[in-house]
Amino acid sequence: MEDRPFELTSPYSPTGDQPEAIASIVQSLNAGVRDQVLLGVTGSGKTFTMASVIAKVNRPALVLAPNKTLAAQLYSEFREFFPKNAVEYFVSYYDYYQPEAYVPASDTYIAKDSAINDNIDKLRHAATHALLTRRDVVIVASVSCIYGLGSPEYYAKLVIPVEEGQHLPMEELMRRLVEVHYERNDYDFHRGSFRVRGDAIEIIPPYRHEQALRIEYFGEDIDAMSEVDPLTGETLARVAKTVLFPASHYVSAQDNLKRACADIREELLLRLQEFKAAGKPLE
């Protein structure tokens, strides 16, 4: 994990009450105080004050906003304050969501419908990737981030480390990629997919689309790795070792999936018996 310091970039210096507020918050944080409140009128520099605090304590930070609009504004501001560090954006990726429903009176079933914003999904993956690979991270999120994504433990266990010289047959790598929700597509090469070109496999991680990882094989061993342009195939940089993260936040181990399927079948039988006994065949 990278451990670089936060570097605050700003043409301004703390003025007025800001130096005292920064010093007080930093002192309390270092003393283990969990709850603090920073009060200030609009335009008084609260965001700059908190950016200064983050730079001084040098810890990963989560900035919560009540909605996407304010989260986007804070994301833009923190990116300007920390251009050399990882400032990421984590909000709901739904542009539209209609839950499924059933109206017994008219025997009407309303199917679930939704529209996912692909760019926001990429930013969400970039946020989790940054959290697991470096410490100089600021995550700007809306309150929707408190809802469950799946198990962080399973997500971390299903990462795929790769490095030059590693014995990892291509067939085994492809199987593991499919298990963590990558899609093989030799023609429509996009984020979260992979393709095979002779003795090489190319992968576009879920947290980026402008670069692909090319893994070249000699027999069953990884011979070389590089970052390439997915459109032209031009080599951009050599890579000695890296980690491939799942293409979905909702991943789980195979044994857990089998256990869940068995539990669902068992519950289904019980519910069917209840509805039949109650004379509700439609339900």
C-alpha positions as CSV (number, residue, x, y, z in Angstrom):
1,M,0.0,0.0,0.0
2,E,1.3,3.4,-1.0
3,D,2.0,5.8,1.9
4,R,2.6,9.2,0.5
5,P,1.7,12.4,2.4
6,F,-1.2,14.7,1.6
7,E,0.0,17.8,-0.2
8,L,-2.3,20.8,0.1
9,T,-2.2,23.1,-2.9
10,S,-3.9,26.5,-2.5
11,P,-3.0,30.1,-3.3
12,Y,-4.5,31.1,0.1
13,S,-3.1,30.8,3.6
14,P,-5.3,30.4,6.7
15,T,-6.5,33.8,8.0
16,G,-8.9,35.1,10.7
17,D,-10.2,32.4,12.9
18,Q,-9.0,29.6,10.6
19,P,-5.5,29.0,12.1
20,E,-7.1,28.6,15.6
21,A,-9.8,26.3,14.3
22,I,-7.3,24.1,12.4
23,A,-5.0,23.8,15.4
24,S,-7.9,23.0,17.8
25,I,-9.4,20.3,15.5
26,V,-6.0,18.7,14.8
27,Q,-5.1,18.7,18.5
28,S,-8.5,17.1,19.4
29,L,-8.1,14.5,16.7
30,N,-4.7,13.5,17.9
31,A,-6.1,13.2,21.4
32,G,-8.8,10.8,20.2
33,V,-11.8,13.1,20.4
34,R,-14.4,11.5,18.1
35,D,-17.0,14.3,17.7
36,Q,-16.3,17.9,16.8
37,V,-18.3,20.7,15.1
38,L,-16.9,23.4,12.9
39,L,-19.3,26.4,12.6
40,G,-19.0,29.1,10.0
41,V,-21.2,31.2,7.7
42,T,-21.3,30.6,4.0
43,G,-18.1,31.6,2.3
44,S,-16.0,31.6,5.5
45,G,-13.7,28.9,4.2
46,K,-14.9,25.8,6.1
47,T,-13.9,23.5,3.2
48,F,-10.4,25.0,3.1
49,T,-10.1,24.6,6.9
50,M,-11.0,20.9,6.7
51,A,-8.6,20.4,3.8
52,S,-5.9,21.9,6.0
53,V,-6.8,19.6,8.8
54,I,-6.7,16.5,6.5
55,A,-3.2,17.6,5.3
56,K,-1.9,18.1,8.9
57,V,-3.2,14.8,10.4
58,N,-2.3,12.9,7.2
59,R,-5.1,10.3,7.5
60,P,-7.6,9.0,5.0
61,A,-10.8,11.0,5.1
62,L,-14.5,10.5,4.4
63,V,-16.5,13.6,3.5
64,L,-20.3,13.1,3.7
65,A,-22.8,15.3,1.9
66,P,-26.6,15.2,2.1
67,N,-27.1,14.9,-1.7
68,K,-25.3,14.4,-5.0
69,T,-25.3,18.1,-5.9
70,L,-23.3,19.1,-2.8
71,A,-21.1,16.0,-3.0
72,A,-20.1,17.0,-6.6
73,Q,-19.3,20.5,-5.4
74,L,-17.1,19.3,-2.6
75,Y,-15.5,16.7,-4.8
76,S,-14.4,19.4,-7.2
77,E,-13.1,21.6,-4.4
78,F,-11.1,18.9,-2.7
79,R,-9.6,17.8,-6.1
80,E,-8.3,21.3,-6.4
81,F,-6.8,21.3,-2.9
82,F,-5.2,17.8,-3.4
83,P,-4.2,17.4,-7.0
84,K,-1.4,15.0,-6.2
85,N,-3.5,12.8,-3.9
86,A,-6.5,10.5,-4.5
87,V,-9.7,12.4,-4.2
88,E,-12.6,10.1,-5.1
89,Y,-16.3,10.3,-5.6
90,F,-18.8,7.8,-4.2
91,V,-22.6,8.3,-4.7
92,S,-25.5,6.2,-5.9
93,Y,-25.0,5.1,-9.5
94,Y,-28.8,5.0,-10.3
95,D,-30.1,7.7,-12.6
96,Y,-33.6,6.1,-12.3
97,Y,-34.9,3.3,-10.1
98,Q,-38.4,1.6,-10.0
99,P,-38.7,-1.2,-7.5
100,E,-40.8,-4.2,-8.5
101,A,-44.4,-4.4,-7.2
102,Y,-47.5,-6.5,-7.4
103,V,-51.1,-5.2,-7.1
104,P,-53.4,-8.2,-6.1
105,A,-56.6,-6.3,-6.7
106,S,-55.9,-6.0,-10.5
107,D,-53.5,-8.9,-10.7
108,T,-50.9,-6.4,-12.0
109,Y,-47.1,-7.0,-11.8
110,I,-44.8,-4.1,-12.2
111,A,-41.3,-5.2,-13.1
112,K,-38.2,-3.6,-11.6
113,D,-36.6,-1.0,-13.8
114,S,-33.5,1.0,-13.4
115,A,-30.9,3.0,-15.3
116,I,-27.3,2.9,-14.1
117,N,-24.8,5.8,-14.8
118,D,-21.7,4.0,-16.1
119,N,-19.4,6.9,-15.3
120,I,-20.5,7.1,-11.7
121,D,-20.1,3.3,-11.4
122,K,-16.5,3.7,-12.6
123,L,-15.9,6.5,-10.0
124,R,-17.3,4.2,-7.3
125,H,-14.8,1.5,-8.2
126,A,-12.0,4.0,-8.3
127,A,-12.9,5.0,-4.8
128,T,-12.7,1.4,-3.4
129,H,-9.5,0.8,-5.4
130,A,-7.9,3.8,-3.9
131,L,-8.9,2.9,-0.4
132,L,-7.3,-0.6,-0.7
133,T,-4.1,0.6,-2.4
134,R,-3.0,3.9,-0.8
135,R,-3.5,6.0,2.4
136,D,-3.6,9.5,0.9
137,V,-7.3,9.2,0.1
138,V,-10.2,11.6,0.4
139,I,-13.6,10.0,-0.4
140,V,-16.4,12.5,-1.0
141,A,-19.8,10.7,-0.8
142,S,-23.5,11.2,-0.4
143,V,-25.3,9.6,2.5
144,S,-26.3,6.7,0.3
145,C,-22.8,5.3,0.9
146,I,-24.0,4.0,4.2
147,Y,-26.1,1.3,2.5
148,G,-24.5,-2.1,2.1
149,L,-22.4,-3.0,-0.9
150,G,-21.7,-6.5,0.0
151,S,-19.0,-8.0,2.2
152,P,-15.7,-6.1,2.3
153,E,-14.0,-9.3,3.5
154,Y,-15.2,-11.2,0.4
155,Y,-14.2,-8.3,-1.9
156,A,-10.7,-8.2,-0.5
157,K,-10.3,-12.0,-0.6
158,L,-11.3,-12.2,-4.3
159,V,-8.6,-9.8,-5.6
160,I,-6.2,-11.3,-8.1
161,P,-2.5,-10.5,-7.5
162,V,-0.4,-10.8,-10.7
163,E,3.3,-10.2,-11.3
164,E,6.0,-11.0,-13.8
165,G,7.4,-14.6,-13.5
166,Q,4.3,-15.8,-11.7
167,H,3.0,-19.3,-12.5
168,L,-0.6,-18.7,-13.4
169,P,-2.0,-20.5,-16.5
170,M,-4.1,-18.3,-18.8
171,E,-7.1,-20.6,-18.4
172,E,-6.9,-20.3,-14.6
173,L,-6.7,-16.5,-14.8
174,M,-9.7,-16.3,-17.2
175,R,-11.7,-18.5,-14.8
176,R,-10.9,-16.3,-11.8
177,L,-11.7,-13.2,-13.8
178,V,-15.2,-14.6,-14.7
179,E,-15.7,-15.5,-11.0
180,V,-15.2,-11.8,-10.0
181,H,-17.7,-10.6,-12.7
182,Y,-15.4,-9.7,-15.6
183,E,-16.8,-10.4,-19.0
184,R,-14.9,-11.9,-21.9
185,N,-15.5,-9.8,-25.0
186,D,-13.0,-10.0,-27.9
187,Y,-14.9,-7.3,-29.9
188,D,-16.5,-4.8,-27.6
189,F,-13.6,-4.1,-25.3
190,H,-14.9,-2.0,-22.4
191,R,-14.5,-1.4,-18.7
192,G,-14.8,-4.6,-16.6
193,S,-14.0,-6.9,-19.6
194,F,-11.1,-8.9,-21.0
195,R,-10.0,-10.3,-24.3
196,V,-7.4,-12.8,-25.6
197,R,-4.8,-12.0,-28.2
198,G,-2.6,-15.0,-29.0
199,D,-0.4,-15.5,-26.0
200,A,-1.6,-12.3,-24.2
201,I,-4.7,-11.4,-22.3
202,E,-5.8,-7.8,-22.0
203,I,-8.0,-6.5,-19.2
204,I,-9.7,-3.2,-18.6
205,P,-10.3,-2.8,-14.8
206,P,-13.7,-1.5,-13.6
207,Y,-12.1,1.7,-12.2
208,R,-10.7,3.0,-15.5
209,H,-11.4,2.9,-19.3
210,E,-8.5,4.8,-20.8
211,Q,-5.9,2.1,-20.1
212,A,-5.8,-1.7,-20.3
213,L,-3.5,-4.2,-18.6
214,R,-1.8,-6.6,-21.1
215,I,-0.4,-9.8,-19.6
216,E,1.9,-11.7,-21.9
217,Y,2.5,-15.4,-21.4
218,F,5.4,-17.8,-22.0
219,G,3.9,-21.2,-21.5
220,E,1.9,-21.1,-18.2
221,D,4.0,-18.3,-16.7
222,I,3.5,-14.6,-16.9
223,D,6.4,-13.3,-19.0
224,A,5.7,-9.5,-19.1
225,M,3.0,-7.0,-18.2
226,S,2.3,-3.5,-19.4
227,E,-0.3,-0.8,-19.5
228,V,-1.6,-0.2,-23.1
229,D,-4.0,2.0,-25.0
230,P,-7.1,-0.2,-25.5
231,L,-7.8,1.3,-28.9
232,T,-4.4,1.5,-30.5
233,G,-2.5,-1.2,-28.5
234,E,0.3,1.3,-27.8
235,T,2.4,0.4,-24.8
236,L,2.2,3.2,-22.2
237,A,4.2,1.8,-19.3
238,R,5.8,-1.4,-18.0
239,V,4.2,-3.1,-15.0
240,A,6.1,-5.4,-12.7
241,K,3.3,-6.4,-10.4
242,T,-0.3,-5.3,-9.7
243,V,-3.6,-6.4,-8.3
244,L,-6.9,-7.0,-10.2
245,F,-9.9,-6.0,-8.3
246,P,-13.4,-7.5,-8.8
247,A,-15.5,-5.9,-11.6
248,S,-18.5,-5.7,-9.2
249,H,-18.9,-4.6,-5.6
250,Y,-21.4,-7.4,-5.1
251,V,-19.1,-10.4,-5.2
252,S,-19.1,-13.5,-3.0
253,A,-17.3,-16.8,-2.6
254,Q,-18.7,-19.8,-4.4
255,D,-19.4,-21.7,-1.1
256,N,-21.4,-18.7,0.2
257,L,-23.4,-18.6,-3.0
258,K,-24.3,-22.3,-2.8
259,R,-25.3,-22.0,0.8
260,A,-27.5,-19.0,-0.1
261,C,-29.2,-20.8,-3.0
262,A,-30.0,-23.8,-0.7
263,D,-31.5,-21.4,1.9
264,I,-33.6,-19.7,-0.7
265,R,-35.0,-23.0,-2.0
266,E,-35.9,-24.1,1.6
267,E,-37.6,-20.8,2.3
268,L,-39.5,-21.0,-1.1
269,L,-41.0,-24.3,-0.1
270,L,-42.2,-23.0,3.2
271,R,-43.8,-19.9,1.6
272,L,-45.5,-22.0,-1.0
273,Q,-47.1,-24.1,1.7
274,E,-48.2,-21.0,3.6
275,F,-49.9,-19.4,0.5
276,K,-51.6,-22.7,-0.5
277,A,-52.9,-23.1,3.0
278,A,-54.2,-19.5,3.0
279,G,-55.9,-20.0,-0.4
280,K,-53.7,-17.4,-2.1
281,P,-52.5,-19.2,-5.3
282,L,-51.8,-15.9,-7.1
283,E,-49.2,-14.7,-4.5
